[in-house]
């Protein structure tokens, strides 16, 4: 249940409830918690899990242990013990959320993103001075990488990884004294020895492998579907190639400066003079930028596309249509790390560009390896579907205390974000199916 203006009505934003509203939805919440946390071996663990979910949903500014316990009327040690030292597998809870999303949300894509968790001190696992989009600058924070199962109307945060900076990996330390200090910090936060510094894009691949991997091999067995990313991931050629190798098509935002040839470009082989090694086929011209290719195609190549309808209707836009001008061109990205065919040619893919009416040039660019038969509307709809993640982070942080965890345990962080995701899933089900019976 989401409250809007204290009326108890469902809304699109903050999933917070009063104690009176909680009593109304509590039977359904407990049934949902039993389903999502059903893998917990002991009844007292399942009960504490439901208690924690209630604490996350109850109205209140802070969703850390003590404020939640005060609102629930319990000793905060119950919540702390459940999240930090109890023995339960948060991975199984995430898998259950992912399968719930498969049934209820019917996702069309997986979206990769990351978010910052600002911190004052240096004791939390993975905290360091690094750039955070949440802060809009470099600051003291943790970074969480997440995978979301999305459609235009709903989404669920199904998997998480805490980014471990190089400064938290003793194997990367420059000297023995620094390494010893890092080991002490890791021990205080109970970071498992196998958890090491790993780039955010590799953490994203690890989660996609977990989500789509065969259940017999420890994966969750969910379907492969398109992966959508911002330029922080899309500009990484190795990441795009890794998605291709996994059979996961992508729609990835990139910079307009990215190098590419038009699809019509073909490598040529220079005449052989008879001495030395015969020349190999190669492109004779230097590649263009994506921006230049779109400008060469011109405004006339763009078409108006409506990718969804929002909620803010105006006299001039009564359907709240989200609409702009787009073009889609077949191009050949020219990064040197991209494997070439035997004839020296680079593989084709889609370039999608937005050129808003009235603007002097294109504003946004995406590359996609979806089939050549994919319509412009479908390409744009997937490119723009990342808006759901902004909604998720806002709901999870502003309403469900995603970034309020004050513990210093690596496992505790993962359990907290998992429980916040379970709470969000319940709010989504309640929002879109308010009269349905509690899940079995």
C-alpha positions in Angstrom: 0.0 0.0 0.0 1.3 3.4 -0.9 0.0 6.5 0.9 -0.8 9.7 -1.0 -1.6 12.7 1.2 -2.5 10.5 4.1 -5.5 9.1 2.3 -4.4 5.5 2.1 -4.7 5.5 -1.6 -2.3 3.6 -3.9 0.2 5.8 -5.6 3.4 5.6 -7.7 5.9 6.7 -5.2 6.4 6.2 -1.5 5.4 2.8 -0.2 4.8 3.8 3.4 1.9 2.9 5.7 0.6 4.1 9.0 0.2 1.6 11.8 -3.6 1.5 11.1 -3.0 0.8 7.4 -0.4 -1.9 8.4 -3.1 -3.7 10.3 -5.2 -3.9 7.2 -2.5 -5.3 5.0 -0.6 -7.3 7.5 -2.2 -10.7 6.7 -1.3 -10.3 3.1 2.2 -9.1 4.0 2.8 -12.1 6.2 1.6 -14.4 3.5 3.8 -12.7 0.9 6.8 -12.9 3.4 6.1 -16.6 3.9 6.4 -17.1 0.2 9.5 -15.0 -0.4 11.3 -16.1 2.8 10.0 -19.7 2.7 13.5 -21.0 2.3 14.3 -20.0 5.9 14.7 -23.1 7.9 13.2 -21.9 11.2 9.8 -20.4 12.0 11.4 -17.7 14.3 13.6 -16.6 11.4 10.6 -16.3 9.1 8.7 -14.3 11.8 11.6 -11.9 12.2 11.8 -11.5 8.4 8.2 -10.5 8.4 8.8 -8.1 11.3 11.7 -6.5 9.4 9.5 -6.0 6.3 6.9 -4.3 8.5 9.6 -2.0 9.8 10.7 -1.1 6.3 7.1 -0.3 5.3 5.9 1.6 8.3 5.9 5.4 8.0 9.0 7.1 9.4 12.1 9.0 8.3 14.8 6.4 9.2 14.7 2.7 8.4 17.8 1.7 10.4 17.5 -0.8 13.2 16.7 1.3 16.3 14.0 3.6 14.7 12.3 0.6 13.1 12.4 -1.3 16.4 10.8 1.7 18.2 8.0 1.9 15.7 7.4 -1.9 15.9 7.6 -1.9 19.7 10.4 -4.5 19.9 14.0 -4.7 21.0 16.2 -3.7 18.1 18.5 -6.6 18.9 15.9 -8.9 17.3 16.2 -7.1 14.0 20.0 -6.8 14.3 20.5 -10.5 15.1 18.3 -11.5 12.1 20.1 -9.4 9.6 23.7 -9.6 10.8 24.3 -12.9 12.5 21.4 -15.3 11.8 22.1 -18.0 9.3 19.9 -17.7 6.2 20.5 -17.5 2.5 19.6 -14.1 1.0 20.3 -15.6 -2.4 17.3 -17.9 -2.2 15.0 -15.0 -1.2 16.3 -13.1 -4.3 15.6 -16.0 -6.5 12.0 -16.2 -5.2 11.5 -12.5 -5.8 12.9 -13.0 -9.4 10.4 -15.8 -10.0 7.6 -13.8 -8.5 8.5 -11.0 -11.0 8.5 -13.5 -13.8 4.9 -14.4 -13.0 3.5 -11.0 -11.9 5.6 -8.4 -13.8 6.2 -10.5 -17.0 9.5 -8.6 -17.6 10.6 -7.5 -21.1 14.2 -6.7 -20.2 16.8 -6.8 -17.5 18.2 -3.4 -16.7 21.7 -3.0 -15.1 22.4 0.0 -12.9 24.3 1.1 -9.8 23.5 3.5 -7.0 25.5 5.2 -4.2 25.0 4.8 -0.5 26.6 8.0 1.1 28.5 7.3 4.4 30.0 9.5 7.0 32.6 7.1 8.3 35.1 4.6 6.9 33.9 1.5 8.7 31.2 0.2 6.4 32.2 -2.6 4.0 33.4 -1.3 0.6 33.1 2.4 1.6 35.6 4.7 -0.2 35.9 8.0 -1.9 34.5 7.4 -5.4 32.1 8.9 -7.9 28.5 8.4 -7.2 25.6 9.4 -9.4 23.5 9.7 -6.3 25.8 12.4 -5.0 26.5 13.8 -8.5 30.2 14.0 -7.4 33.0 12.1 -5.8 32.2 11.4 -2.1 32.5 8.9 0.7 30.1 6.1 -0.2 29.3 2.5 -1.0 28.2 1.5 -4.4 25.6 -1.2 -5.0 25.2 -2.8 -8.5 21.7 -4.1 -9.2 19.7 -6.0 -11.9 16.0 -5.2 -12.3 13.4 -7.2 -14.2 11.3 -4.5 -15.9 8.3 -3.7 -18.0 6.9 -0.2 -18.7 4.4 -0.6 -15.9 6.3 -2.4 -13.2 9.7 -3.6 -12.1 11.6 -5.5 -9.4 15.1 -5.3 -8.1 16.0 -9.0 -8.3 19.8 -9.2 -7.6 22.4 -7.1 -5.9 26.2 -6.9 -5.4 28.2 -4.6 -3.2 31.1 -3.1 -5.2 34.4 -3.8 -3.4 37.0 -1.1 -4.4 40.6 -1.9 -4.9 41.4 -0.2 -1.5 39.5 -3.1 0.1 41.4 -5.9 -1.6 44.6 -6.8 0.3 45.8 -8.8 -2.8 46.1 -5.5 -4.6 48.0 -3.6 -1.8 51.4 -2.1 -2.7 53.1 -3.2 0.5 52.7 -5.6 3.4 51.7 -3.0 6.0 48.9 -1.7 3.8 47.7 -5.3 3.1 47.6 -6.1 6.8 45.5 -3.0 7.4 43.1 -4.0 4.7 42.8 -7.5 6.1 41.8 -6.1 9.5 39.1 -3.9 7.9 37.8 -6.9 5.9 37.7 -9.1 9.0 35.7 -6.4 11.0 33.2 -6.3 8.2 33.2 -10.1 7.7 33.9 -9.9 4.0 34.4 -13.4 2.7 37.9 -14.2 1.5 36.7 -15.0 -2.0 35.1 -11.6 -2.4 37.6 -9.4 -4.1 37.8 -6.2 -6.1 35.8 -6.7 -9.3 34.7 -4.1 -11.8 31.1 -3.1 -11.7 30.4 -4.4 -15.2 31.8 -7.8 -14.2 29.6 -7.9 -11.1 26.7 -7.2 -13.5 27.7 -10.2 -15.6 28.0 -12.4 -12.5 24.4 -11.6 -11.6 23.1 -12.2 -15.1 24.9 -15.6 -15.1 23.2 -16.3 -11.8 19.8 -15.2 -13.0 19.8 -17.0 -16.4 22.1 -19.9 -15.5 20.8 -23.5 -15.4 19.3 -24.5 -12.1 21.3 -27.8 -12.2 24.4 -25.7 -12.1 23.3 -23.4 -9.3 21.6 -20.7 -11.5 18.0 -19.5 -11.2 16.9 -20.7 -14.6 15.1 -17.5 -15.7 14.7 -16.8 -19.4 17.3 -14.8 -21.3 16.0 -11.5 -22.5 17.4 -8.1 -23.6 19.8 -6.3 -21.3 19.5 -2.5 -21.1 22.2 -0.3 -19.6 23.3 3.3 -19.4 26.6 4.6 -20.9 28.5 3.7 -17.8 28.2 0.1 -18.9 27.4 0.5 -22.6 30.6 2.3 -23.5 32.5 -0.8 -22.3 33.2 -2.9 -25.4 34.2 -5.9 -23.3 30.9 -5.8 -21.5 28.9 -5.7 -24.8 30.9 -8.6 -26.2 30.4 -10.6 -23.0 26.6 -10.1 -23.3 26.8 -11.4 -26.9 28.8 -14.4 -25.8 26.0 -15.2 -23.3 23.3 -14.9 -25.9 21.9 -11.8 -24.2 20.9 -9.1 -26.7 21.5 -5.6 -25.5 20.3 -2.0 -25.9 23.2 0.0 -24.4 23.5 3.8 -24.1 26.8 5.0 -25.5 28.6 8.4 -26.1 28.2 10.1 -29.5 32.0 10.1 -29.9 32.0 6.3 -30.2 33.7 5.2 -33.4 31.8 3.3 -36.1 31.6 2.7 -39.8 28.3 2.8 -41.8 27.0 -0.7 -42.5 27.8 -0.2 -46.2 31.5 0.2 -45.5 33.5 -2.9 -46.6 37.2 -3.8 -46.1 39.4 -3.9 -49.1 42.6 -5.8 -49.9 45.4 -3.8 -51.4 47.2 -5.2 -54.5 49.9 -7.7 -53.6 53.4 -6.7 -54.9 54.8 -10.2 -54.7 57.2 -9.6 -51.8 56.6 -10.1 -48.1 53.4 -11.1 -46.4 50.2 -10.7 -48.5 48.1 -7.8 -47.3 45.0 -8.5 -45.3 41.7 -6.9 -46.0 41.1 -3.7 -44.1 38.9 -0.6 -44.1 40.6 2.1 -46.1 39.0 5.1 -44.4 39.0 6.1 -40.7 35.8 5.4 -38.9 33.3 8.2 -38.1 31.7 9.0 -34.8 28.1 8.0 -34.1 27.2 11.6 -33.9 28.7 12.2 -37.4 26.8 9.2 -38.9 23.5 10.5 -37.6 24.2 14.0 -38.8 25.1 12.6 -42.2 21.8 10.8 -42.3 20.1 14.1 -41.5 16.9 15.1 -39.8 14.9 13.6 -42.6 15.9 10.1 -41.5 14.2 10.7 -38.1 10.7 9.7 -37.3 8.4 10.6 -34.4 8.1 7.8 -31.9 5.9 7.6 -28.8 7.4 5.1 -26.4 4.9 5.3 -23.5 2.2 7.4 -21.9 2.9 9.0 -18.5 0.6 10.4 -15.9 1.1 14.2 -16.3 -1.5 15.2 -18.8 -1.7 18.8 -20.0 -4.1 20.6 -22.3 -1.5 20.3 -25.1 -0.8 16.7 -24.4 -4.0 15.0 -23.1 -2.6 11.5 -23.3 0.7 12.4 -21.6 2.5 10.9 -24.5 6.3 10.7 -24.3 7.3 11.4 -27.8 10.4 12.5 -29.6 12.2 12.1 -33.0 14.5 9.1 -33.5 16.5 7.4 -36.2 17.9 3.9 -36.3 20.9 3.1 -38.6 22.9 0.0 -39.3 26.5 0.6 -38.3 29.7 -1.3 -37.6 31.3 -0.2 -34.3 35.1 0.1 -34.8 36.7 -0.6 -31.5 39.9 -2.6 -32.0 38.8 -5.2 -29.5 35.8 -6.3 -31.6 36.6 -9.6 -33.4 36.5 -9.3 -37.2 35.2 -11.9 -39.7 37.5 -13.7 -42.1 37.0 -11.1 -44.7 38.1 -8.4 -42.2 34.6 -7.0 -41.8 33.3 -5.8 -38.4 29.8 -7.0 -37.3 26.7 -4.9 -37.8 24.4 -3.6 -35.1 21.8 -0.9 -34.6 22.6 2.7 -33.8 19.6 4.4 -32.3 19.7 8.1 -31.8 17.3 10.7 -30.4 17.2 14.0 -32.2 14.6 16.0 -30.3 12.5 18.6 -32.3 13.9 22.0 -32.2 17.4 20.9 -31.1 20.5 21.5 -33.3 21.8 17.9 -33.0 21.2 14.5 -31.5 21.0 14.2 -27.8 21.3 10.5 -27.0 22.7 7.4 -28.6 22.3 3.6 -28.1 23.9 0.5 -29.7 21.9 -2.7 -30.0 22.5 -6.1 -31.4 18.8 -6.9 -31.6 17.8 -8.5 -35.0 17.9 -6.3 -38.1 14.2 -6.8 -38.5 13.4 -5.1 -35.1 11.2 -2.1 -35.5 12.2 1.5 -34.6 9.4 1.6 -32.0 10.6 -1.5 -30.3 14.2 -0.3 -30.2 13.1 3.0 -28.7 10.8 1.4 -26.2 13.6 -0.7 -24.9 16.2 2.1 -24.9 13.8 4.3 -22.8 12.7 1.6 -20.4 15.5 2.5 -18.0 13.1 5.1 -16.5 11.8 2.2 -14.3 15.1 2.1 -12.5 14.9 5.7 -11.4 11.4 4.8 -10.1 12.9 1.7 -8.3 15.7 3.6 -6.6 13.4 6.4 -5.6 10.9 4.0 -4.1 13.5 1.8 -2.4 15.4 4.7 -0.9 12.7 7.3 -0.1 10.1 4.8 1.0 11.8 1.6 2.1 15.1 2.7 3.6 17.4 1.0 1.1 20.3 3.3 2.0 19.5 3.5 5.7 21.5 0.4 6.8 24.0 1.4 9.4 25.5 -2.0 10.1 29.1 -2.9 9.2 28.6 -6.4 8.0 29.0 -7.4 4.3 26.4 -10.1 4.7 24.1 -7.7 6.6 24.2 -5.2 3.8 23.2 -7.8 1.3 20.4 -9.1 3.5 19.1 -5.5 4.1 18.9 -4.7 0.4 17.2 -8.0 -0.3 14.5 -7.4 2.3 14.0 -3.9 0.9 13.5 -5.5 -2.6 11.0 -8.0 -1.1 9.1 -5.1 0.5 9.0 -3.3 -2.8 7.7 -6.4 -4.6 4.9 -6.6 -2.1 4.0 -2.9 -2.6 4.0 -3.5 -6.4 1.6 -6.4 -6.1 -0.6 -4.4 -3.7 -0.5 -1.4 -6.0 -1.6 -3.1 -9.1 -3.8 -5.8 -7.6 -5.2 -4.2 -4.4 -8.2 -6.6 -4.1 -6.4 -9.9 -4.8 -6.1 -12.5 -2.1 -2.8 -13.0 -0.4 -0.4 -15.1 -2.4 -0.3 -18.8 -1.6 
